[in-house]
Amino acid sequence: VDPAEGVNVDVKKDGASPSNKYKVVVSGGAPAGLANIAVQRASDNQQLVQTQATQWGFSPDDDRFVTSWVQTSGSLTIHHVALYDLTRTNPQGPIWTRADSTVSSRIQFSPSGRYLFYTDVVSGPQTQLTLVDTHTGTVQFSDSILQAGGAPVAGQDSFGTINWGFGPNDTRFVYAYQSGSNNVTWNLVNLAKGPGQALVKTVSLLNETTDYWRFSSCGEVIALVRQPGQQFVFVNLYNTKDG
């Protein structure tokens, strides 16, 4: 199966969470440009989170909530992001926050909602990739990519990442990026290994004619198919647990 891209959280989401477990009540009176946001449990209307933001959304499994808003200070544009775990006894405080100077960012949940994927561009230009465990707020993996010049390669998005996404069980993540005019760096991540150990394999795809990668249906194996020339093709199978 192809890597699964995340679930976007980049527009205002009113009303209920995906399975109607929670609801958002919005009111005015906040500073200019912001809204007062209250997250309530639908079964008893108990208020769980009260904050201010311009954009918000729930995770696919209902139980996590993310907000964001942009602060302009002189020539700087600061993107504020906060992640809440609604299953906690006192979820009022966020379990993870971010405030980067950026004009280009993206917030996504993994398909099951277990991880939050935050991508933003900072000076350099560099693309920062951050994957957060939505149960604990721990950053399981992060990387900073210096965007290479030249024509975009196949599958490259506006952040410079190529054919990225999650494996079938969400704990595996794969991405590539152009690291030179004729070089693509391919990375395999096991998010279950925890901070500092999650990157399990890196392969340099130098002067390749074409390449692609796909997970097995269980997510425990990934196939990297490479064509360095016109005469032959390499097919490499990697254990996604340890690379």
N, C-alpha and C positions, 0 to 999 in steps of 0.2 A: 504494500500500500504506500501511496505517496505520503510524505510528511504532512501532518495536519496543521494548518495555520490556526492561530488563536482566534478567540471570539472578541471582536472589537468593542471597546468601551470608549468611544470618541464622540458620542452625541448625548444630549440630554435624554434621560429615561424617566418618564413620569409613571406614576401608578405602581403596579405590583411587581414583585420579583417573578422569575420565570414560572415557578410553581405556586404562586400566590401565597407564599409563606410569610412574606413581609410586604409592606407598602410604604411609599414615600409621600409625605405631606409637605407641600411647598408653600411658603408664605413670604410676603414682602417685608420691608423694613431693614434689610441688610444694607451694607455699604454699596455704593453705586456699582452696578454690574454683577453683584452677587445675589444669591437667593438664600433664604433660611430653609434648611432641609432637616426634616425630622423623619427618621426611619422607625416604623412601628411594627410590632409583631401582629399579624392579622388576626390571630386567634383571640387575643385579649386587648389589643390596642396599646400594649405597653410600649413606651418610647425607649428605644435602644440607643439611638445616635441622634445628636443634634449638632449641626455644623453649618458652615456656609461655603458655597462653591458655585460654579457656573455649569459644571458637567458632572454626571454621576451615573452609576450603573451597578447592577448586581452580577455576581458570578453565575455561571450556568447551573451550579448546584444550589443557588439561592443564598447560601450562608455567608458570603463575603460581599462587601460593599466598598466601592472605590469612588473617590471624589477628586476633582481637579479644578484648578482655576489659574489664571495668568495674572501676574503682577508686573506692571511696567514701572521701572524706576530709572529715570534718565534714559540712557541708551540701552539699558539692560531689560530683558524680558525673562522673568522668572516663572517657571512652570511648577506649581505646587501640586503634589499628588499625595493622597492619604488612603490607606487601606485599613478596613475595619473587619474584624471577625465577629459576626453577629451571634455566634454560639457561645461566646464567653459570658461569664456571670455579670461582668460590667464592661460592655463593649464600647462605652463612650469614647475612650481613647484609641487612636489608631495604633495598629501593630507595626506599621511601616510607613515612613514618609519620605518624600523626595522634594527637593527644591533646586532645580538646575536652571542655569542661564541658557535657554534654548529657544529657537523659533520653530523647531520642527520636532514633534514627538508623537508617540503612539502608545496607547495603553490597551493591553489585551489580556484575557484570561486563557489558560489552556482549555482544551475542550471539556474536561471534567470539572474545571474550576480549582484544581489543586494548586496551580501556580499562576502568578501574575507575571506577565512579560512586559517590561517597560523598555522602550527604545527611544533614544533622543540623540540629536546632533548638537555637539558643542564645538567650541573654537578648534580650528585645525585645518579643515573640518574633520572631526572625529565622530564616529557613531558609537554610542555606548549601549550595550545590551545588558539588561539586568533581569534575572529570573528569581522571583521571591516565592517562598513557601507560604501559601495563604493561611495555613493553620497556625504558623508560628511567627511569621514576619521575618524569618531568616532569609538573607540573600544566599541562595544556593549556588548561584553562578553569575559571574559578570565578566565582560570583556569590553575592550576599547579598540575600535578598528579605525585606523587611519585610511580615509577614503582615497583610493588610488585614482589617478587621472586616466584619461583615455575613454574610448567608447564603452558603454555598458555591455556586459556579457549577458548571455541568455539567462532569464530568470531573476535578474537583479532588480531589486525594488528601489524606491527613492532613498532608502537608508543605506544602500550599498550591500545589503545582504542578499544571498542567492539561495533559492530553493530551500528555505528554512522551514522548520516546523517540528511538531511533537510526534512521538511514536504513539502506537495504539493505546498504551497504558499511561500516557502523559509523563512518566518519569524519565523518558528519553527525549533528547532534543538534538537536532542536527542543523547546522548552518554552514555556509561558505561565504567567502568574500574575495574580491579581487585585491590581491596584495602586491601586484606589479602589472606591467603592461601585458605580460604573457603568463601570469601566474595566478592561480586561484588556490586559496587555502581552505581546506575542508575540515570541519571539526565535529566530533561526536561527543555528546555530553550525557552523563548519567546523573540526573538530579538527585537520585536516592543516595549517592555517595557523600553528599554534603559539601559544605564550603571548602574550597581549597583542593578538593579531590574529584570534582565533578567532570572535568575534562579528561576523557579516557583515550581519545585518539585524534591526532592531527595528521593530515596527509597533504602534501604539496602537489597540486595538479599543474605541472609546468608544460606549457606549449601543447596543451591537449586540443584535439580537434573537437571533441564533445565529451560530455560526461553527464551522468545522472545517478540518483540513489533512491532506494526504496526499502522500507521496513518489511520484515515478515509480518504476518497478520497478528502474531502474539507480541511483537515488538522486541523480542530477545535477540534478533539478528537483523543486520542491515547489509544490503548489497550496494557496493559502489562499482558502477560500470564506467570504465574509462576507455577512451579511444585516443591514444597518443599520436597515431598516424593513420594512414589509409589501409595498412596491411593487416592489422590485428586489433583485438579488443581485450582489455583486462577486465575480469570480473573478480572482485574481492569481497568475501563475506566476513563481517566482523561481529563478534559477540558484543552486544550493546552494554553488557554489564561491566566489562573491563577493557573493551577495545581490542 
